[in-house]
Amino acid sequence: MIYNRGLSDTERANVESYLSQRYQPQTKQWIPEVKTLLDGTPVTIANQKVATAASNTFSDMSYYVEEPDRFAGMKVVGSSSLPAVADGDRLTLAG
């Protein structure tokens, strides 16, 4: 960030606080909480989730992550540089 003047200590602290709140991942406990954040807010799912995948990954390198009780789940897009995911793997997701 570039300003046209030096910031006071209070202004600098306010900017640091805002950036920390805006870009530090929010910790969520379950998938429905994450799915409501459509604004690009970085999120970490705190509890490990059980992944289900067909032959490690689907053709688009995605897999399905679900709550252990199978109440909720979501499709996660991976990449060829990530390790393969198998049925029953436990994951912690951030992004």
N, C-alpha and C positions, 0 to 999 in steps of 0.2 A: 504494500500500500504506500502510496506517495501522497504527501500533503504539501500544500503551498506555504507551510509555516511549521515551526516546531510545536509539538503538542505539550501541554502542561502534564504534570504527573497524573492529575485526575482524568484528563482526557485520554491519556495513554492507558490508564487502568481500565477505563470504560471500554475502549476499543479491544483490549486484551480479553476482557470479560465477555464481550459480545462474540468475538471470534471463537473463544473456547466453548461457549454455549452452542454456537451455530454449527461448528465443525467437529467437535468432539463427539464420537459415537454415543448415542443414547443406548443404555442397556435395557433390553426388554426381556421379559420372562417367558413369553409364549408367542407363537406365530400370529394369532389375530392382532396383537398389539403392533407388530411390525407391518402387517399388511395395510394398516390404516395410515401409514406415513407415506403419502404419495408425493411429497415435496422434495425428495432427494436427500432428506436428512440421513446422515450416516447412522447405522444401527448395528449393534452387536446383540445377538440372541444369547443370553447368559447361560441358559441350560442347554446341555447337549441334546441334539435331536436325533432321531433314528432316521436314516436315509433308506429309501427304497429306490431301486434302480433296476432297469431291465438290462442284463448283460453288462453290468458296471455303469454304463451311461447310455442315454438315448442317442440317436444319430446326431442331434444338435448339441451334444456334450452337456446336456442338462440331466438333472435327476430330481427326484421328489423327496422333500424333507417333510416329516410329519411329527406331530406330538407323539410321545410314547403311547398315549391312550387312543391315538388315531382320530382324535376329535377335530383337528385342523392340520392343514399342510399347505405347502407351496412348492412350486417348481423353481429350481435354482439353476441358473445357466452357468456352466463351468467353462473350461477351455482345455485344449490339449496339453497345456503345460502343467495342469493340476494333476495330482495323483488320482488314479481311478477310484471311484466310489462303488462299493458293493452293498447289496442288501444287508441291513443290520448294522452297518457302520454307524458310529456315533460321532456327531460333528458339532463344532462351535462355529457359527457363521458371523461374519462381520462384513459390512459394506454399505 
